Amino acid sequence: MSDTLSPIDTAKFVAAKKAVEFVEDGMKLGLGTGSTAAWMVRCLGELVRDEGLNIVGVPTSSRTAELARQQGIKVISLDEAKWLDLTIDGTDEFDGDLNLIKGGGGALLQEKIVATASDQMIVISDVSKQVEMLGAFPLPVEVIPFGWQTTKALIEETLVSMDVLGQHSTLRMNGDAAYVTDEGNHIVDLHLQRIGNARQLTLVLNQIPGVVENGLFIDICDKVIIGHGDGRVTTRDILSGEESEDQIEFAESENIFADLE
């Protein structure tokens, strides 16, 4: 087991390592965005380079596209792929029904489009992301720049009638300027603390003019793979209701760590 990777990085890595075991030759894959998904892309790159795995990837952000190309993974657009066999992505929170909050990295729109254009979605995570009820992590809402302050006010007005604990929202910033997504939009983060009815909230938010999409992923995830700092992974399948546990062994001499030195 690793002596230099932190427990959290070990957890992310072993979850990613387990997830790529579900990838088969010839698949069209959705490639997620974020620190855990980056481990997955590196694991896939190793399989492509060392074992000749034949796959194509549809990235969910420009950052993921760049990393995938660096790892030797062929990158195509979703329009070229048309439909995907599998998407593997991280999450900011997940509950017992495998509903998610995503978008902490700012790629929620492309992530949701890619995930819903896939036969299956596998989420990779560390145990800290598991919650009894969604909402502790701020819920990202992607909005168009035109009239964003009005959209933000409408969102806050709508939250008054929702089953949430908090109603405060903030515009996501990048330094002194508003954060801009790959699609040229802004993100408003909702500090809700607790979401009592996520299914209702996602439908209502998307009815507000100016809202492009929100970071609630309801009934999209099929499996979650939870990594632990000691190298264990827990795989939970929402369809079968089954849960299994494995131990992932690795050495830091593996190629995947070369670009981290």
C-alpha positions in Angstrom: 0.0 0.0 0.0 1.1 3.5 -0.7 3.3 5.3 1.8 3.2 8.7 0.1 -0.3 9.1 -1.2 -2.6 10.7 1.3 -5.6 8.6 2.5 -8.0 10.7 0.5 -5.9 10.4 -2.7 -5.6 6.7 -2.0 -9.4 6.4 -1.7 -9.9 8.3 -5.0 -7.3 6.2 -6.8 -8.6 2.8 -5.7 -12.2 3.8 -6.6 -11.0 4.8 -10.0 -8.9 1.6 -10.4 -12.0 -0.5 -9.6 -14.2 1.5 -11.9 -12.1 0.8 -15.0 -12.6 -2.9 -14.5 -16.1 -2.4 -15.9 -14.7 -1.0 -19.1 -14.6 -3.4 -22.1 -12.8 -3.2 -25.4 -14.6 -1.2 -28.0 -16.6 0.9 -25.6 -17.6 4.5 -26.0 -17.1 6.2 -22.6 -18.2 9.3 -21.0 -15.2 10.8 -19.1 -16.1 12.8 -16.0 -14.5 15.9 -14.5 -12.9 16.5 -11.2 -10.1 15.2 -9.0 -11.5 11.6 -8.7 -12.4 11.4 -12.4 -8.8 12.5 -13.2 -7.5 9.4 -11.5 -9.9 7.3 -13.6 -8.7 8.9 -16.9 -5.1 8.1 -15.8 -6.1 4.5 -15.1 -7.7 4.3 -18.5 -4.7 5.8 -20.2 -2.5 3.1 -18.6 -4.7 0.4 -20.0 -4.7 2.0 -23.4 -0.9 2.3 -23.5 0.1 -0.9 -21.8 -2.6 -3.3 -22.7 -3.9 -2.0 -26.0 -7.4 -1.2 -24.7 -9.4 0.1 -27.7 -11.8 2.8 -26.4 -13.0 6.3 -27.3 -13.8 8.9 -24.8 -16.3 11.8 -24.7 -15.0 14.3 -22.1 -17.3 16.4 -20.0 -15.0 19.4 -19.9 -12.0 20.9 -21.7 -9.8 20.0 -18.7 -10.8 16.3 -19.0 -10.3 16.4 -22.8 -6.8 17.7 -22.4 -5.9 15.1 -19.8 -7.4 12.3 -21.9 -5.3 13.3 -24.9 -2.2 13.4 -22.8 -3.0 9.9 -21.7 -3.3 8.6 -25.2 -7.1 8.2 -25.2 -8.9 9.0 -28.4 -11.3 11.8 -27.8 -14.5 12.4 -29.8 -17.6 14.6 -29.4 -20.9 13.4 -28.1 -22.4 14.2 -31.5 -19.8 11.9 -33.1 -20.5 9.2 -30.6 -24.3 9.6 -30.6 -24.7 7.2 -27.6 -22.3 5.9 -25.0 -21.9 2.5 -23.3 -20.7 3.9 -20.0 -20.0 7.1 -18.2 -17.6 7.2 -15.2 -17.6 10.3 -13.1 -17.1 11.6 -9.6 -19.6 13.3 -7.3 -19.8 16.0 -4.6 -22.5 14.2 -2.6 -24.6 11.0 -2.9 -27.4 9.6 -0.9 -28.7 6.1 -0.2 -30.7 6.1 -3.4 -27.6 7.1 -5.4 -29.0 10.5 -6.2 -26.2 13.0 -6.5 -25.1 16.6 -6.3 -22.5 17.4 -9.0 -20.9 20.5 -10.4 -18.4 21.6 -7.8 -15.9 21.6 -10.6 -18.2 23.7 -12.8 -18.9 21.1 -15.5 -22.4 20.0 -14.4 -24.2 20.8 -17.7 -21.9 18.7 -19.9 -21.7 16.0 -17.2 -25.5 15.6 -17.1 -25.8 15.6 -20.8 -23.1 12.9 -21.2 -24.4 10.8 -18.3 -28.0 10.7 -19.6 -26.7 9.7 -23.0 -25.1 6.5 -21.6 -26.4 3.0 -21.0 -24.9 3.1 -17.5 -23.3 5.6 -15.1 -20.8 4.6 -12.5 -19.9 7.1 -9.9 -16.5 7.0 -8.1 -16.1 8.6 -4.7 -14.5 8.5 -1.3 -16.6 7.8 1.8 -16.8 11.4 2.8 -19.2 12.2 0.0 -21.9 9.8 1.3 -24.8 11.6 3.1 -28.1 10.7 4.5 -29.8 13.7 2.8 -28.4 15.9 0.0 -27.7 19.5 0.5 -24.7 20.1 2.7 -22.6 20.6 -0.4 -23.8 23.8 -2.2 -26.0 23.0 -5.2 -24.7 24.5 -8.4 -27.1 26.0 -10.8 -25.9 27.0 -14.3 -27.4 30.3 -15.5 -27.0 32.3 -18.6 -25.0 35.6 -18.1 -27.9 37.8 -19.4 -29.9 38.9 -16.4 -28.2 36.6 -14.0 -29.0 38.8 -11.0 -32.7 38.5 -11.9 -32.4 34.8 -12.3 -30.6 34.5 -8.9 -33.4 36.5 -7.3 -36.1 34.3 -8.9 -34.2 31.2 -7.6 -34.1 32.6 -4.0 -37.8 33.5 -4.2 -38.6 29.9 -5.4 -36.6 28.4 -2.6 -39.0 29.9 0.0 -41.6 27.3 -1.0 -39.2 24.4 -1.3 -38.4 21.8 1.4 -34.9 23.1 2.1 -33.2 24.4 5.2 -31.3 27.4 3.7 -32.2 29.8 0.9 -28.9 31.8 0.5 -27.2 31.8 -2.9 -23.9 33.1 -4.3 -22.5 33.8 -7.7 -19.4 31.6 -8.2 -16.3 33.7 -8.7 -13.0 33.1 -10.4 -10.8 35.6 -8.7 -12.4 39.0 -9.2 -14.6 37.9 -12.1 -17.6 35.7 -12.4 -16.7 32.1 -13.1 -17.5 31.1 -16.7 -18.3 27.5 -17.7 -17.2 25.8 -20.9 -20.5 26.8 -22.4 -20.0 30.5 -21.5 -22.5 30.5 -18.6 -22.3 31.4 -14.9 -22.9 29.3 -11.8 -25.1 30.3 -8.8 -24.3 28.1 -5.8 -27.3 27.4 -3.5 -26.5 27.0 0.2 -29.4 24.8 1.1 -27.9 22.7 4.0 -30.6 20.1 3.5 -32.8 19.1 0.5 -36.0 17.4 1.6 -37.4 16.6 -1.9 -34.6 16.6 -4.5 -36.9 15.3 -7.2 -39.3 18.3 -6.8 -36.5 20.8 -6.5 -34.7 19.8 -9.7 -38.0 20.1 -11.7 -38.8 23.5 -10.2 -35.4 25.0 -10.7 -35.3 24.1 -14.4 -38.6 26.0 -14.9 -37.0 29.3 -14.0 -36.1 31.5 -16.9 -32.4 31.9 -17.2 -31.6 28.6 -15.6 -29.8 26.2 -17.9 -29.4 23.2 -15.6 -28.9 22.3 -12.0 -26.5 19.9 -10.3 -29.0 17.4 -9.0 -28.6 14.0 -10.7 -31.7 12.0 -9.9 -32.2 8.4 -11.1 -29.1 8.7 -13.3 -26.4 6.8 -11.4 -26.4 3.0 -11.6 -23.4 2.1 -9.4 -21.3 3.9 -6.9 -17.8 2.8 -6.1 -16.6 4.1 -2.7 -12.8 4.2 -2.1 -11.3 4.0 1.4 -7.9 5.3 2.6 -6.7 1.7 3.4 -7.2 0.6 -0.2 -10.6 -1.0 0.2 -13.4 -0.3 -2.3 -17.2 -0.8 -1.8 -19.3 -1.3 -4.9 -23.0 -0.6 -4.5 -25.5 -1.4 -7.3 -28.8 0.4 -7.2 -30.6 -1.9 -9.6 -29.7 -5.2 -7.9 -29.4 -3.8 -4.4 -26.1 -5.7 -4.0 -23.0 -4.4 -2.3 -19.5 -6.0 -2.5 -16.1 -5.1 -1.0 -12.7 -5.6 -2.5 -9.1 -4.7 -1.6 -7.1 -2.9 -4.3 -3.3 -3.5 -4.1 -0.9 -1.2 -5.9 2.6 0.1 -5.8 3.7 3.6 -6.6 6.0 2.3 -9.2 3.0 2.0 -11.4 3.0 4.2 -14.6 0.0 6.1 -13.4 2.1 8.0 -10.8 4.8 9.1 -13.2 3.1 12.5 -14.0 2.6 13.2 -10.2 6.3 13.4 -9.4 
